[in-house]
């Protein structure tokens, strides 16, 4: 799988995970403790792993964008 194909899969997953964090965080009181733990805490761990993967796939851009330029 190419880098761009992987990003086309990973980016929507990241978006869904972010929405999951927002919705479960705002509806914490209406969810059972077990459901909250599974959705919010588990989703947060998966979100962190996906963010690391996203950063790894975009590392070339990150290093070019923030490289110190000589004056």
MODELLER restraints for C-alpha pairs under 7 A, 6 or more apart:
rsr = mdl.restraints
at = mdl.atoms
rsr.add(forms.Gaussian(group=physical.xy_distance, feature=features.Distance(at['CA:3:A'], at['CA:57:A']), mean=6.45, stdev=0.5))
rsr.add(forms.Gaussian(group=physical.xy_distance, feature=features.Distance(at['CA:14:A'], at['CA:47:A']), mean=6.53, stdev=0.5))
rsr.add(forms.Gaussian(group=physical.xy_distance, feature=features.Distance(at['CA:14:A'], at['CA:50:A']), mean=6.53, stdev=0.5))
rsr.add(forms.Gaussian(group=physical.xy_distance, feature=features.Distance(at['CA:17:A'], at['CA:43:A']), mean=6.40, stdev=0.5))
rsr.add(forms.Gaussian(group=physical.xy_distance, feature=features.Distance(at['CA:17:A'], at['CA:47:A']), mean=5.88, stdev=0.5))
rsr.add(forms.Gaussian(group=physical.xy_distance, feature=features.Distance(at['CA:21:A'], at['CA:40:A']), mean=5.77, stdev=0.5))
rsr.add(forms.Gaussian(group=physical.xy_distance, feature=features.Distance(at['CA:21:A'], at['CA:43:A']), mean=6.89, stdev=0.5))
rsr.add(forms.Gaussian(group=physical.xy_distance, feature=features.Distance(at['CA:21:A'], at['CA:44:A']), mean=6.85, stdev=0.5))
rsr.add(forms.Gaussian(group=physical.xy_distance, feature=features.Distance(at['CA:24:A'], at['CA:36:A']), mean=6.80, stdev=0.5))
rsr.add(forms.Gaussian(group=physical.xy_distance, feature=features.Distance(at['CA:24:A'], at['CA:39:A']), mean=6.98, stdev=0.5))
rsr.add(forms.Gaussian(group=physical.xy_distance, feature=features.Distance(at['CA:24:A'], at['CA:40:A']), mean=5.81, stdev=0.5))
rsr.add(forms.Gaussian(group=physical.xy_distance, feature=features.Distance(at['CA:25:A'], at['CA:40:A']), mean=6.94, stdev=0.5))
rsr.add(forms.Gaussian(group=physical.xy_distance, feature=features.Distance(at['CA:28:A'], at['CA:36:A']), mean=6.50, stdev=0.5))
